[in-house]
Amino acid sequence: MKNEDLGEMYNRMKLRVASYSMGFLKIIREDLGERMMKGVINKAARESGVMRAMNIKNVYDLTKGISDEFESMLEEFGTLEFFGSQTIEGRRVDNPKCGCLPPFLKLSEKYGFTENEARQYACRRCLPSYRISALELGLGFKGRLTENGCWMHFLGNRNANK
C-alpha cells in the first residue's frame, strides 16, 4: 500500500464509490423494478440540484457560480480536459471526455447493467440536477450528452430555455 501512488488510490476510490452506487441501484431494480429505480435516480437528481442551488444562491454572478461548481466537480472526478467560456447568454462548459463515467462503465457488467444503462444512470443524475439547480436560481439551461461527455450552458435569462 505504501508504494501505491495517489493516482492509483484515487482511481480505486472512484471505483468503490461507483460500486456502492451501482450495487444500490441493482438491488432497487431487482426488487422494485426499472420504473422505481429511475424514480429514485430522478429524486436524487432533484435533491442534489436543489441543494446545489441553495449553496450558490448568494453568489453575485449565478451563471459563473454554477459553471464554476460544475467545473470543480469535473476536476474532482479527474476529468482531464473541459472548457468553460463566457457567452453572450451566460456560461458554457464543454466536457468532451467525462472523468465521472469510467468507473461506472467498468463496473456495468458486474452489476447487470449494459454500458449504455450505466452511462444513462450516471448522467441521469448529473445533467438533470444541474438543470434543476439552474431553474431554482432563475437561470436558463441547455445541455446535451455527447459521445464521451456532455456540455452545459447556464443562461442568464430563464426564458432562453424556450
C-alpha positions in Angstrom: 0.0 0.0 0.0 2.8 2.4 0.8 4.3 2.0 -2.7 0.9 2.8 -4.3 0.8 6.3 -5.8 -2.0 8.7 -5.1 -3.4 8.4 -8.6 -3.9 4.6 -8.2 -5.5 5.1 -4.8 -7.8 7.8 -6.2 -8.9 5.5 -9.1 -9.7 2.7 -6.6 -11.7 5.1 -4.5 -13.8 6.2 -7.6 -14.4 2.5 -8.4 -15.5 1.9 -4.8 -17.9 4.8 -4.8 -19.4 3.7 -8.2 -19.6 0.2 -6.9 -21.7 1.3 -3.9 -24.0 3.3 -6.1 -24.4 0.6 -8.8 -25.0 -2.1 -6.1 -27.7 0.0 -4.6 -29.4 0.5 -8.0 -29.1 -3.2 -8.8 -31.0 -4.0 -5.6 -33.7 -1.5 -6.4 -34.1 -2.7 -10.0 -34.2 -6.3 -9.0 -36.6 -5.9 -6.0 -38.8 -3.0 -7.2 -38.3 -2.7 -10.9 -36.9 -0.4 -13.5 -39.5 2.3 -13.0 -38.8 2.6 -9.3 -35.0 2.7 -10.0 -35.5 5.6 -12.4 -37.7 7.3 -9.8 -35.0 7.0 -7.2 -32.4 8.5 -9.6 -34.7 11.3 -10.5 -35.4 12.1 -6.8 -31.7 12.1 -6.1 -31.1 14.5 -9.0 -33.8 16.8 -7.7 -32.4 16.9 -4.2 -28.9 17.4 -5.4 -30.0 20.2 -7.7 -31.9 22.0 -5.0 -29.1 21.7 -2.5 -26.6 23.0 -5.1 -28.8 26.0 -5.8 -29.0 26.7 -2.1 -25.2 26.8 -1.9 -24.9 29.0 -4.9 -27.8 31.4 -4.4 -25.8 34.2 -2.8 -23.1 34.3 -5.4 -23.0 37.6 -7.3 -22.8 36.1 -10.8 -25.0 33.0 -10.7 -24.1 31.7 -14.2 -20.4 31.8 -13.2 -21.2 30.3 -9.8 -23.0 27.3 -11.2 -20.5 26.8 -14.0 -17.6 27.0 -11.6 -19.3 24.4 -9.4 -19.7 22.1 -12.4 -16.0 22.6 -13.4 -15.0 21.8 -9.8 -16.9 18.6 -9.8 -15.3 17.6 -13.1 -11.8 18.3 -11.6 -12.7 16.2 -8.5 -13.5 13.3 -10.7 -10.3 13.6 -12.7 -11.7 15.0 -15.9 -8.5 16.0 -17.8 -10.0 18.4 -20.3 -13.0 20.6 -20.1 -13.6 24.1 -21.4 -15.5 26.9 -19.7 -16.4 30.0 -21.7 -18.3 33.2 -21.3 -21.1 33.6 -24.0 -23.5 36.4 -24.8 -26.2 34.4 -23.0 -24.2 33.1 -20.0 -21.5 30.5 -19.3 -20.9 27.3 -21.2 -18.9 24.3 -20.1 -17.8 21.7 -22.7 -16.8 18.3 -21.2 -15.7 16.2 -24.1 -14.4 13.2 -22.1 -16.0 13.0 -18.6 -13.9 11.6 -15.8 -17.0 10.6 -13.9 -18.0 7.9 -16.4 -15.1 5.3 -16.5 -15.8 3.7 -13.1 -19.5 3.2 -13.9 -18.7 1.8 -17.4 -16.0 -0.5 -15.9 -18.5 -2.0 -13.4 -21.6 -2.1 -15.6 -21.4 -5.8 -16.4 -20.6 -6.8 -12.8 -23.9 -5.3 -11.7 -26.0 -6.5 -14.6 -26.2 -3.2 -16.5 -25.2 -2.6 -20.1 -22.6 0.2 -20.6 -25.3 2.3 -22.0 -27.5 1.8 -18.9 -24.6 2.6 -16.6 -24.0 5.8 -18.6 -27.6 6.7 -18.5 -27.6 6.2 -14.7 -24.5 8.3 -14.1 -25.6 11.1 -16.5 -29.3 10.9 -15.5 -28.3 12.1 -12.0 -25.8 14.7 -13.2 -27.3 16.6 -16.1 -30.8 16.9 -14.7 -29.5 18.0 -11.3 -27.6 20.9 -12.9 -30.8 21.8 -14.9 -32.8 21.8 -11.7 -30.1 24.0 -10.0 -30.2 26.5 -12.9 -34.0 26.7 -12.8 -34.0 27.1 -9.0 -31.6 30.0 -9.4 -33.9 31.6 -12.1 -31.4 30.8 -14.8 -32.0 29.2 -18.2 -30.3 25.9 -19.1 -29.3 24.0 -22.1 -27.3 20.8 -22.1 -26.7 17.6 -24.0 -24.8 14.3 -23.8 -22.0 13.8 -26.3 -20.2 10.7 -27.2 -18.0 10.6 -24.1 -19.2 13.6 -22.1 -21.6 16.5 -22.3 -21.9 20.2 -22.5 -24.0 22.5 -20.3 -24.9 26.1 -21.0 -26.1 28.2 -18.0 -28.1 31.1 -19.3 -28.7 34.4 -17.6 -32.2 34.5 -18.9 -34.6 31.8 -17.9 -36.8 32.4 -21.0 -33.8 31.3 -23.1 -35.0 27.7 -22.5 -37.8 28.2 -24.9 
